[in-house]
Amino acid sequence: MDNLKITVFQAYLFWENIDKNLQNISTKLAGIREKTDLIILPEMFNTGFSMNAEKLAEPMGGKTMKWMHKIAKENNCVVTGSIIIKENDHYYNRLIWMRSDGSYERYDKRHLFALGNEHETYTAGNKKLIVELKGWKICPMICYDLRFPVWLRNVNGEYDLLLIVANWPERRIAHWYTLINARAIENQAYVIGVNRVGHDGNEVYHSGDSTGVDPNGKVLYHKKDEEDRYTLTLIASEISKTRKALPFLKDADEFNIFV
């Protein structure tokens, strides 16, 4: 397993404006000078966290997925983030894992945010996604999923890196910090949380606070209140080193989740 270079983009999102968001992100990503393996964008990066799915949803293979392929191809990397998808008369908050060759994987948000009525608009997923990149096993999740440790549990060391793409409001940002650190320590994995900045259409402020921590909970990256693009390298040996020194995963409870 080689070291993994990832680029976090903590974006300012223009409310329900797909074209403006894609143009802004394209412009900011054009400045990447160093090679990266993975670009991570926030939850609903092309619209903001909207319940206006009937207006904003795209089909699989639509405009935003084509844009993701273009960015992935230009940078010879994977691009990931979630968007609103309509499929079989259902709406999904769906994370797309887009490779440079146009192939992709998907994950539908499992835990829908009832406080924001997300469950009234979107259909919940029921399957975790584990993808591989440069020998790394990666588990991507979406925002509210972060609060549910059973769903995120690193059963039998199935992943090395947990990704959380989010629209997490500033008024609950203390929870964000605490949960990201807890998920890293309990799962002995890197955790990268990528949030947005700015007010949404409901005047809810998002402070960003995108964060990266190592398997011991050490903070590697953090940015507050402003748009930011940052590339960092995750050291593969830190995972095996941590799990060898503190072999806690082998003592974890064994279980299955039935959905």
N, C-alpha and C positions, 0 to 999 in steps of 0.2 A: 504494500500500500504506500503510495507516494504522498508527499505533502499536498494539500489542496488549497488552491488560491481562489478566494471568493470575493465578489464585489457586491457590497450592500448599497442599494439606492433608497434612501429615505426621502420619498418624494412629497412635494406639495401637490395635492390633488385638486383639480378643478371640478366642481360639483356637476356630476352627470354630463360631462363634456368629453366624450371619448376621443374625438379628434385632437382637442387641445391637450389632453393628457398624453396621448401617444407622441405628439409633436414635442412636448416639453421633455419627456423622458428620452426621446431620440436625441435631442439636442444635448442634454446633459451626459448621456452615455457616450456621445461622439468624442468626448475628451479623454476616454480611457486610452492610456499609452502603453500600459504593461499588459502582458498576457494574463488572462483570467480564465478559470475553469467554469465558473458559475456566477451568473448575475441574478440577484434576488430582489424582487419588487414586492410592494405591500399587497395586502388583501384588496380585491376589487380596484386594482391600480388604474384602471381606465375610466372609472366612474365615481369612486368614493363608495362608502358603505350605504347603498341605496336599496330601498324596498320597491323602487319603481321598475321592477323586472320586465313588465310587459313592454315598456318603452325601450329599455336598455339592453335586453338580452340579445345575444348573438348565437347563431348555430355553431356547432363544432366545425372547425375549419373556416370560420368567418374572418372578418377584418382584423380583429385583434390577434387571433392565432397566426394569421399570415404575417402580421407585424412582428410577432415574437420569433417566428422562423427567420425573418429577415435579420433581426438583431443577433440571433444566435449564430447565423451563418456569417455575418460580418465580423463577429468577434471569435468565431470558432470555439464556442462554448455552449453551455446549457443556460437557458433563461427560464425563470420560474416566478409565478405569482398567481393570484386568483382573479377570475373574471366571472361575469354573470352569463350562464349558458342556458339555452332552452333546448330540451331534448325530450321527445315523446310526450309533449304537452306538460312537462314539468320544468321548473326553474331550479338551477343548482348554483351554489356558490362553489365554483370548481377551480381547483388549482391545476394548472397545466405545467408539465415538466417538458419543455421544448428543447430538443437537441438540434445541433447545427445541420443535420441531414434531413430535418423535417419530421422525423419520428418523434413520438411524444408518449407520455404517460399522464394519468389524471388521478386526482383525489377529490372527492366531494366532501365538503365540511360535514363532520359527523354531529357536532354539538352546535345547534342553531340557537342564536342569542334571543331567547324569549322576551327579555327585558326590552328589546328593540323590535319585537314582533317578527323577527326573521323567520320563525317557524311557520308563520301564516303565509309566507310567500314562497319559501324555498323548501325543497325536499332534502332530507338528511341523507348523507352517505352511510354506508355500513361496512366499509372495507378500508383497512390501512394500506398505505402505499410505502414500499421500501424499494428504492432505486439504487443503482450502483454507478459510481463515477470515480475513475482512477483508483479502483479498489476499495473505495469508501462505500459503506452502506448508509444510506441517507433516508430519513423519515420526515417528509414534509407534512405540516399541519397548518390549520387556519385559526388564528385569533382565539376565540372562545374555547377551542379545544385545549388550550394551555391549562385551563382550570381543572382538567380531569385526568389525574395521574394514572388511573387504571388504563385508560385508553392509550396513554402515551408510554406506558411501562415498557422498558427495554427487555422484553422477555427473551431469555437465552442469548443476550447480547446481539439482538437482531439488527441493531443500527449503531453507527459510530457518531453520527451527526443528526441532531434534531433541528428542523427548521420551523419557525413560526412566522407566517406572514399575517399582518394585522392592520386593523383600524382601531387601535386601543386608545380610549379617551384619556386625556391628561388627569381628569378627576379621580381615576382609579390607577394611576401610574405606579403607586407604591406596590400594588398587587402584582403588576407586571414584573418589576424587579425581583420581588420575592419568589414568584413562581418560576421564572426563568432560572434563577440560581438553584432552586430546589430540584427542578427537572434535570439540570446538569449533574448535580451531586448524586441524586438517587439513582440515575441511569448511567453514571460514569461515561458520559458522552459530551461532546461539544454541543452547545445550544446557541443558535443564532436567531434573534427575534428582530424582524424588520417591520417597522411601523411607518405611518405617514405623519405629516405635519400640516398644520392649518385648521381652520374651521370648516366643518362640513355644512350641508344645506340646512341642517337643523340647529346651526350655531353651536355645535359641540366642538370644543377645541381639542386638537391632538398635538401633543408636544414632541412627538417622535420618540425620543429615548430608545432608539434602536440600539440593541445590545448584543455583544458576543461574549460568551464565557467558555472556559475550558472545562474538562471533566472534573476539576476540583472546585469549580465555581469562581475561578479567577477571571476578572473582567479584562477582556482583550480589546474591546471597542465599545464606545458609548457616545451618542450624539443627541443633543437636546435642542428643540425649538427651531431648528432651521434645516432646510433641505441639504442633503449631504450624500456624496458618493465616496465610498471608501473601500479600498481593497486590502484584505488581510490574508495571511497565510496560516492555515491550520496545520499543526505539526502532528503527523501520524503517530510518531513514537510516544506521544503524551498519553494516548489511549491505552496502549499495552502497558506502559509504565505505571499508570494509575491503577489499572485493573490487576496487575501483578502485585503491586505493593499493598493494595486494599481490595482483596478478592471478595467483595460484598455481593456481587451479582450471583455468584454460585449459591448463596444462601437465600436467595429471593424465593418467594412463594410461586409455585407453579399453578397456572390457571388458564382457562379459555374464556373469551367473551362471546356469548351467543346473542346474535342480533336478528 
